[in-house]
Amino acid sequence: MRGAIFDLDGTLADTAADLLSAANAVLTPLGLPKLELARDKSFAGRGGRSMIRRSLSMCKIPPEDAEADMIAADLYPGLLRAYEGRLAEETRLYNGVVDCLDVLEATGWRLGVCTNKPERLAVMLLDRLGVLNRFGAVLGADSLPIRKPDPEHLFETARRSGARPDLCVMLGDTQTDLLTARAAGVPCVLTSFGFADGPVNDLTPDAVVDHFDEIAAVLERLCPLPAKTA
């Protein structure tokens, strides 16, 4: 069976506003600079520690500095708690997601989610958005000893979804998703509306889509049904 394996943040759903608000909930009490959606959206897709480091960089603390690592590790649990408390206040599925999933299911694709979000929060969010039952598997950053861009994260998502790992397409929005697909030797489709910090065409994925209504046809082109043998 073929598998359509989706990233979550910036691919299935626009989660940026809630993620940045959760980060600000732990940053502002300490007098650290607030993150802004228009300026800092790309950091929302890189994880909680990256958002904290972004704020610290505005205080002239380099993101790779040991002090930044220590502060990010200290604030990260509180950020997760703040995020869980506002998990879907502003988050919405992108237009066309449900119709796309309908078409893919009807044409025999197995569906999975491979995200670097903690698994429990990914499952909670998909449930609140009403699409959890559409996916045969949801694997997060803590589901396995490894995470994207390690290809085993994608392969295991495919297997648990009921798909053949060699007959999958990775659908995402950033270089991490592209690197995962390349390491796995499978095609990659990137959305133009996600959290990438530059034009995704520059990353040279196998395809770029501007809307979910394009995805079914693109997947059929990139991963056609294997010819049946007599």
PAZAPA-4460 file (N, C-alpha, C; in steps of 0.05 Angstrom, whole numbers, plus 32768, in hexadecimal, padded with zeros to 4 digits):
% residues 230
    n_x    n_y    n_z   ca_x   ca_y   ca_z    c_x    c_y    c_z   seq   type   mol
   8011   7FE8   8000   8000   8000   8000   8011   8019   8000     1      M     A
   8008   802D   7FF1   8017   8046   7FF0   8010   8057   8009     2      R     A
   8024   8068   8011   8020   8078   8029   8024   8095   8024     3      G     A
   8012   80A6   802D   8015   80C3   802E   801B   80CB   804B     4      A     A
   8033   80D3   8050   803C   80D8   806B   8040   80F6   806E     5      I     A
   8030   8102   8080   802F   811F   8083   803E   8128   809C     6      F     A
   804C   813F   8099   8054   814F   80AF   803B   815C   80BB     7      D     A
   803D   8168   80D2   8025   8174   80DF   8027   8193   80DE     8      L     A
   8039   819E   80ED   803B   81BB   80EF   8044   81C7   80D4     9      D     A
   8034   81D9   80C9   803B   81E6   80B0   8034   81D5   8098    10      G     A
   8029   81BD   809C   8022   81AC   8086   8004   81A6   8087    11      T     A
   7FFB   8198   809B   7FDF   8193   809F   7FD1   81AB   80AC    12      L     A
   7FDE   81B8   80BE   7FD1   81CD   80CE   7FE4   81E5   80D2    13      A     A
   7FD8   81FC   80D3   7FE6   8215   80DA   7FE6   8218   80F8    14      D     A
   7FFB   8210   8105   7FFD   820F   8122   800D   8227   812D    15      T     A
   8017   8238   811B   802B   824C   8123   8022   825E   813A    16      A     A
   800A   8268   8138   8000   827C   814C   8000   8270   8168    17      A     A
   7FF6   8257   816A   7FF4   824B   8184   8010   8243   818F    18      D     A
   8022   823B   817D   803D   8234   8186   804C   824D   8190    19      L     A
   804A   8262   8181   8058   827B   8189   804C   8286   81A2    20      L     A
   8032   8285   81A5   8025   828E   81BE   802E   827E   81D6    21      S     A
   8032   8264   81D2   803C   8253   81E8   8058   825B   81F0    22      A     A
   8068   8260   81DB   8084   8269   81E1   8083   8284   81F0    23      A     A
   8073   8296   81E8   8071   82B0   81F5   8068   82AE   8212    24      N     A
   8058   8299   8218   804E   8295   8233   8065   8290   8246    25      A     A
   807B   8284   823D   8092   8280   824F   80A7   8295   824B    26      V     A
   80A7   82A3   8235   80BC   82B7   8230   80B6   82D1   823E    27      L     A
   809E   82DB   823B   8097   82F6   8244   8099   82F9   8263    28      T     A
   8092   82E5   8273   8096   82E9   8290   80B3   82ED   8298    29      P     A
   80C5   82E4   8287   80E2   82E8   828D   80ED   8301   8280    30      L     A
   80DC   8310   8273   80E5   8328   8265   80F3   8324   824B    31      G     A
   80F1   830C   8240   80FD   8305   8227   80EC   830F   8210    32      L     A
   80F8   8315   81F9   80E8   8320   81E2   80D2   830D   81D9    33      P     A
   80BB   8318   81D3   80A5   8309   81C8   80AA   8301   81AB    34      K     A
   809F   82EA   81A4   80A0   82E2   8188   8087   82ED   817A    35      L     A
   808B   82F4   8160   8075   82FF   8151   806F   82ED   8139    36      E     A
   8055   82E9   8133   804D   82D7   811E   8059   82E0   8103    37      L     A
   8056   82F9   80FC   805F   8303   80E2   807D   82FF   80DE    38      A     A
   808C   8302   80F4   80AA   8301   80F2   80B5   82E5   80F8    39      R     A
   80A9   82D6   8109   80B5   82BE   8115   80A7   82A4   810E    40      D     A
   8095   82A5   80FA   8085   828D   80F4   8096   8275   80EE    41      K     A
   80AC   8279   80E0   80BD   8262   80D8   80C8   8253   80F0    42      S     A
   80CB   8261   8107   80D6   8254   811F   80C1   8242   812C    43      F     A
   80A8   8246   8126   8093   8235   8132   8096   8218   812A    44      A     A
   809F   8214   8111   80A2   81F9   8107   80BB   81EB   8110    45      G     A
   80CC   81F8   811F   80E6   81EC   8126   80E7   81E1   8143    46      R     A
   80D0   81E4   8151   80CF   81D9   816C   80D1   81EE   8182    47      G     A
   80CA   81E7   819A   80C9   81F9   81B0   80E3   8205   81B7    48      G     A
   80F8   81F5   81B7   8113   81FF   81BF   811D   8214   81AA    49      R     A
   8116   820F   8191   811E   8222   817D   8110   823D   8180    50      S     A
   80F7   823D   8188   80E9   8256   818D   80F5   8265   81A4    51      M     A
   80FD   8257   81B9   8109   8263   81D0   8124   826F   81C8    52      I     A
   8134   8260   81B8   814E   826B   81AF   814A   8283   819D    53      R     A
   8135   8284   818E   8130   829B   817D   812C   82B4   818F    54      R     A
   811D   82B2   81A4   811A   82C9   81B6   8135   82D1   81C3    55      S     A
   8144   82BD   81CB   815E   82C2   81D8   8171   82D0   81C4    56      L     A
   816E   82C9   81AB   8180   82D5   8197   817B   82F3   8195    57      S     A
   8163   82FC   819B   815C   8319   819B   8168   8326   81B3    58      M     A
   8171   8317   81C7   817F   8322   81DE   819D   831E   81DB    59      C     A
   81A6   8318   81C3   81C2   8315   81BC   81CE   82FC   81C9    60      K     A
   81BD   82E8   81CF   81C7   82CE   81D8   81C6   82BC   81C0    61      I     A
   81DD   82B4   81B4   81DD   82A4   819C   81CE   828A   81A0    62      P     A
   81BE   8281   818C   81AE   8268   818F   81BF   8250   8195    63      P     A
   81D8   824F   818C   81E9   8238   8191   81F8   823A   81AB    64      E     A
   81F5   824F   81B9   8203   8254   81D2   81FA   8240   81E8    65      D     A
   820C   8239   81FA   8205   8226   820F   81F0   8232   8222    66      A     A
   81F1   824C   8226   81DD   8259   8236   81C1   8257   8229    67      E     A
   81C0   8259   820F   81A7   8256   8201   819C   823A   8204    68      A     A
   81AE   8226   8202   81A5   820A   8206   8199   8206   8222    69      D     A
   81A6   8212   8236   819D   820E   8251   8182   821B   8256    70      M     A
   817F   8234   824C   8166   8242   824F   814F   8234   8240    71      I     A
   8155   822B   8228   8141   821E   8218   8138   8204   8225    72      A     A
   814B   81F5   8230   8144   81DC   823E   8133   81E2   8257    73      A     A
   8139   81F7   8264   812A   81FE   827D   810E   8207   8277    74      D     A
   810A   8216   8261   80F0   8221   825A   80DE   820E   824A    75      L     A
   80EA   81FB   823E   80DB   81E9   822C   80C4   81DB   8239    76      Y     A
   80C6   81CF   8250   80AF   81C2   825C   8097   81D5   8260    77      P     A
   809D   81ED   8269   8088   8201   826D   807B   8209   8253    78      G     A
   808B   820A   823E   8080   8210   8223   806C   81FA   821A    79      L     A
   8074   81E1   821F   8062   81CB   8218   8048   81CC   8227    80      L     A
   8049   81D3   8241   8031   81D5   8251   801F   81EC   8246    81      R     A
   802C   8203   8240   801D   8219   8235   8011   8212   821A    82      A     A
   801F   8203   820A   8014   81FC   81F0   7FFD   81E9   81F3    83      Y     A
   7FFF   81D5   8205   7FE9   81C3   8209   7FD0   81D2   8211    84      E     A
   7FD3   81E7   8220   7FBC   81F6   822A   7FAE   8206   8214    85      G     A
   7FBB   820B   81FE   7FAF   821A   81E8   7FB4   820C   81CD    86      R     A
   7FB2   81F2   81CE   7FBA   81E1   81B8   7FAD   81E9   819D    87      L     A
   7F94   81EF   819D   7F86   81F5   8184   7F75   820E   8186    88      A     A
   7F7F   8222   8194   7F6F   823B   8196   7F6E   8249   817B    89      E     A
   7F85   824B   816E   7F86   8258   8154   7F8E   8245   813D    90      E     A
   7F96   822D   8144   7F9F   821A   8130   7F88   8210   811F    91      T     A
   7F8C   820F   8105   7F78   8205   80F2   7F86   81F3   80DE    92      R     A
   7F77   81DF   80D4   7F80   81D0   80BD   7F82   81E2   80A5    93      L     A
   7F95   81DD   8094   7F96   81ED   807B   7F7E   81E6   8069    94      Y     A
   7F76   81F8   8059   7F5F   81F4   8047   7F64   81DC   8035    95      N     A
   7F50   81CB   8034   7F51   81B4   8022   7F5C   819A   802E    96      G     A
   7F64   819B   8047   7F70   8183   8053   7F5D   816C   8054    97      V     A
   7F45   8170   805E   7F32   815A   8061   7F2A   814E   8046    98      V     A
   7F25   815F   8032   7F1E   8155   8017   7F35   8145   800B    99      D     A
   7F4E   814F   8010   7F65   8140   8006   7F67   8125   8013   100      C     A
   7F64   8123   802D   7F65   8109   803B   7F4F   80F7   8031   101      L     A
   7F38   8101   802B   7F22   80F1   8020   7F2B   80E4   8005   102      D     A
   7F36   80F4   7FF4   7F3F   80EA   7FD9   7F55   80D5   7FDC   103      V     A
   7F68   80DB   7FED   7F7E   80C8   7FF1   7F74   80AD   7FFC   104      L     A
   7F63   80AE   8010   7F58   8096   801B   7F48   8086   8006   105      E     A
   7F39   8094   7FF6   7F28   8087   7FE2   7F39   807A   7FCC   106      A     A
   7F51   8083   7FC8   7F62   8078   7FB3   7F78   8066   7FBF   107      T     A
   7F74   805E   7FD8   7F84   8049   7FE4   7F9E   8051   7FF2   108      G     A
   7FA2   806B   7FF6   7FBA   8073   8004   7FB7   806E   8022   109      W     A
   7FCC   8065   802F   7FCD   8064   804C   7FD9   807E   8057   110      R     A
   7FCD   8089   806C   7FD4   80A3   8075   7FE2   80A2   8090   111      L     A
   7FF7   80B2   8094   8004   80B4   80AD   800F   80D0   80B2   112      G     A
   8015   80D5   80CB   8021   80EF   80D3   803C   80E9   80E0   113      V     A
   8051   80F7   80D5   806C   80F4   80DF   8075   8110   80E7   114      C     A
   8075   8116   8100   807A   8132   810A   8090   8132   811F   115      T     A
   809D   8148   8122   80B0   814C   8138   80A3   815A   8150   116      N     A
   8089   815B   8150   807A   8164   8167   8078   814C   817B   117      K     A
   8077   8151   8195   8073   813A   81A7   805A   812A   81A0   118      P     A
   805C   8110   81A0   8046   8100   8196   802B   8106   81A4   119      E     A
   802C   8108   81BF   8013   810D   81CD   8005   8126   81C4   120      R     A
   8015   813C   81C0   8009   8155   81B7   7FFF   8153   819A   121      L     A
   800E   8144   818A   8005   8140   816E   7FEA   8132   816D   122      A     A
   7FE8   811D   817D   7FCF   810E   817E   7FB8   811F   8188   123      V     A
   7FBD   812E   819D   7FA9   813F   81A8   7FA0   8154   8194   124      M     A
   7FB3   8160   8186   7FAC   8175   8173   7F9C   8169   815C   125      L     A
   7FA4   8153   8150   7F95   8147   813A   7F79   813F   8143   126      L     A
   7F76   8136   815B   7F5C   8130   8166   7F4A   8149   8167   127      D     A
   7F55   815E   8172   7F46   8177   8174   7F3F   8183   8159   128      R     A
   7F50   817E   8145   7F4A   8187   812A   7F38   8175   811B   129      L     A
   7F31   815E   8127   7F1D   814C   811C   7F28   8139   8106   130      G     A
   7F42   8135   8105   7F4D   8124   80F0   7F5E   810D   80FB   131      V     A
   7F5F   8109   8114   7F71   80F4   811F   7F6B   80D9   8113   132      L     A
   7F51   80D3   8110   7F49   80B8   8107   7F4F   80B4   80E9   133      N     A
   7F59   80C8   80DC   7F5F   80C5   80BF   7F7A   80B9   80BB   134      R     A
   7F8B   80B8   80D0   7FA6   80AF   80CD   7FAB   8095   80DB   135      F     A
   7FB8   8082   80CC   7FBD   8068   80D7   7FD3   8069   80EC   136      G     A
   7FE4   807D   80EC   7FF9   8080   8100   8001   809D   8103   137      A     A
   8008   80A5   811C   8012   80BF   8122   802B   80BB   8133   138      V     A
   8042   80C2   8128   805B   80C0   8136   8067   80DB   813A   139      L     A
   806F   80E1   8153   807B   80FA   815A   8098   80F8   8160   140      G     A
   80A3   810E   816A   80C0   8110   816F   80C9   80FC   8184   141      A     A
   80B7   80F4   8196   80BE   80E2   81AC   80B3   80C6   81A9   142      D     A
   80A9   80BF   8191   809D   80A5   818C   80B3   8090   8189   143      S     A
   80CA   8097   817F   80E0   8085   817A   80FA   8091   8185   144      L     A
   810F   8082   8187   8128   808E   8190   8134   80A2   817D   145      P     A
   8129   80A3   8164   8132   80B6   8150   811A   80C7   8147   146      I     A
   8120   80DC   8137   810B   80EE   812D   8114   80F8   8112   147      R     A
   8101   8105   8103   8109   8111   80EA   8121   8124   80EE   148      K     A
   8135   8124   80DC   8134   8118   80C1   813E   80FB   80BF   149      P     A
   8140   80EC   80D5   8148   80D0   80D3   8132   80C2   80C3   150      D     A
   8139   80B3   80AE   8125   80A7   809D   8114   8091   80AB   151      P     A
   811F   8086   80C1   8110   8071   80CF   80F7   807D   80DB   152      E     A
   80F6   8096   80E2   80DE   80A3   80EC   80C8   80A1   80D7   153      H     A
   80CF   80A7   80BE   80BC   80A5   80A8   80B5   8088   80A2   154      L     A
   80C9   8076   80A1   80C4   805A   809B   80B0   804E   80B0   155      F     A
   80B5   8053   80C9   80A4   8047   80DE   8088   8053   80DD   156      E     A
   8085   806C   80D6   806A   8078   80D3   805C   8069   80BC   157      T     A
   806A   8065   80A6   805E   8056   8090   8055   803A   8098   158      A     A
   8067   802C   80A5   8060   8010   80AD   8048   8010   80BF   159      R     A
   8047   8022   80D3   8030   8022   80E5   8017   802B   80D8   160      R     A
   801A   8039   80C2   8002   8042   80B2   7FF8   802D   80A0   161      S     A
   8007   8017   809D   7FFF   8002   808B   800A   8006   806E   162      G     A
   801E   8017   806B   8029   801D   8051   8045   8010   804E   163      A     A
   804D   800C   8035   8068   8003   8030   807A   801B   8032   164      R     A
   808F   801A   8041   80A1   8031   8044   80AD   803A   802A   165      P     A
   80B1   8028   8017   80BD   8030   7FFD   80A8   803B   7FEA   166      D     A
   808F   803B   7FF2   8079   8046   7FE1   806B   805D   7FEF   167      L     A
   807C   806F   7FFA   8071   8085   8009   807A   80A0   7FFD   168      C     A
   806B   80B4   8004   8072   80D0   7FFE   8072   80DF   8018   169      V     A
   8086   80F0   801D   8087   8101   8034   807C   811C   802C   170      M     A
   8068   8126   803B   805C   8140   8036   8062   8152   804E   171      L     A
   8070   8168   8048   8078   817A   805E   807A   8196   8055   172      G     A
   8089   81A6   8064   808B   81C3   805E   80A7   81CE   8061   173      D     A
   80BA   81BF   806B   80D4   81CA   8071   80EA   81B7   8068   174      T     A
   8103   81C0   806B   811A   81B1   8063   811C   8197   8072   175      Q     A
   8113   8197   808B   8114   817E   809B   8104   8168   808E   176      T     A
   80ED   816E   8083   80DC   815A   8075   80EA   8151   805B   177      D     A
   80F6   8164   804D   8104   815D   8035   811C   814A   803B   178      L     A
   812B   8151   8050   8142   8140   8057   8139   8124   805F   179      L     A
   8123   8122   806D   8118   8109   8075   8111   80F8   805D   180      T     A
   8104   8104   8049   80FC   80F5   8031   8115   80ED   8021   181      A     A
   8128   80FF   801F   8140   80F8   8010   814F   80E1   801D   182      R     A
   8151   80E2   8038   815F   80CC   8046   8150   80B2   8042   183      A     A
   8136   80B3   8040   8125   809B   803D   8123   8092   8020   184      A     A
   812C   80A3   800D   812A   809B   7FF1   810E   809C   7FE6   185      G     A
   80FD   80AD   7FF0   80E2   80B0   7FE7   80DD   80CC   7FDE   186      V     A
   80C8   80D1   7FCE   80C2   80EC   7FC5   80B9   80FE   7FDC   187      P     A
   80BD   8118   7FD7   80B5   812C   7FEB   80A4   8142   7FDE   188      C     A
   808E   8149   7FEA   807D   815F   7FE2   807D   8173   7FF8   189      V     A
   8083   818D   7FF1   8083   81A2   8005   806C   81B5   7FFF   190      L     A
   8060   81C0   8015   804B   81D4   8012   8059   81F0   8010   191      T     A
   804C   8201   8000   8057   821C   7FFE   804D   822F   8014   192      S     A
   803B   8225   8024   802D   8236   8038   8035   822F   8055   193      F     A
   804A   821F   8059   8051   8217   8073   8065   822A   8081   194      G     A
   8077   821E   8091   8088   822E   80A3   80A5   8230   8099   195      F     A
   80AA   8229   8080   80C6   822C   8076   80CF   8249   8077   196      A     A
   80E9   824D   807B   80F3   8268   807D   80FC   8274   8063   197      D     A
   80F5   8267   804D   80FA   8272   8032   80EA   8262   801E   198      G     A
   80EC   8269   8004   80DD   825B   7FF0   80E4   823D   7FEF   199      P     A
   80CF   822D   7FF1   80D4   8210   7FF2   80DE   8205   7FD7   200      V     A
   80D8   8214   7FC1   80E2   820B   7FA8   8101   820A   7FA8   201      N     A
   810E   821B   7FB8   812B   821B   7FB9   8136   8202   7FC5   202      D     A
   8125   81F3   7FD3   812E   81DA   7FDF   812D   81C3   7FCB   203      L     A
   8121   81C7   7FB4   811E   81B4   7F9E   8112   8199   7FA7   204      T     A
   80FA   819B   7FB4   80EB   8182   7FB9   80E1   8177   7F9F   205      P     A
   80D4   8160   7FA0   80C9   8154   7F88   80B0   8163   7F7E   206      D     A
   80A2   8170   7F90   808C   8181   7F88   8086   8195   7F9E   207      A     A
   807B   81AC   7F96   8071   81C0   7FA9   8053   81C4   7FA3   208      V     A
   8043   81C4   7FB8   8026   81C9   7FB5   801E   81E3   7FC3   209      V     A
   800B   81F0   7FB7   8000   8209   7FC2   7FE6   8205   7FD0   210      D     A
   7FDA   81EE   7FCC   7FBF   81E8   7FD8   7FBC   81CA   7FDA   211      H     A
   7FAD   81C1   7FED   7FA9   81A4   7FF1   7F9A   8197   7FDB   212      F     A
   7F8C   81A6   7FCA   7F7E   8199   7FB4   7F91   8190   7F9E   213      D     A
   7FAA   8197   7FA0   7FBE   818E   7F8D   7FCB   8174   7F94   214      E     A
   7FC8   816C   7FAD   7FD9   8157   7FB8   7FD4   813B   7FAC   215      I     A
   7FBA   8134   7FA9   7FB4   8119   7F9F   7FC0   8114   7F84   216      A     A
   7FBE   8127   7F72   7FC9   8123   7F57   7FE8   8122   7F58   217      A     A
   7FF4   8132   7F69   8011   8133   7F6C   801B   8118   7F76   218      V     A
   800D   810D   7F8A   8016   80F3   7F95   8013   80DD   7F81   219      L     A
   7FFE   80DD   7F71   7FFB   80C8   7F5C   8012   80CA   7F48   220      E     A
   801C   80E2   7F42   8032   80E5   7F30   804C   80DB   7F3C   221      R     A
   8050   80E2   7F55   806A   80DB   7F62   806B   80BF   7F6C   222      L     A
   8055   80B3   7F72   8055   8097   7F7C   803D   8088   7F70   223      C     A
   803E   8082   7F56   8028   8073   7F4A   8026   8057   7F54   224      P     A
   800E   804C   7F51   800A   8030   7F5A   801D   801D   7F4B   225      L     A
   802A   800B   7F59   803B   7FF8   7F4B   802B   7FE7   7F38   226      P     A
   8037   7FE0   7F21   8029   7FD0   7F0D   8026   7FB4   7F19   227      A     A
   800E   7FA9   7F14   8008   7F8E   7F1E   8015   7F79   7F0B   228      K     A
   8020   7F65   7F18   802D   7F50   7F08   8019   7F3A   7F04   229      T     A
   801B   7F2C   7EED   8008   7F17   7EE6   800C   7EFF   7EF8   230      A     A
***
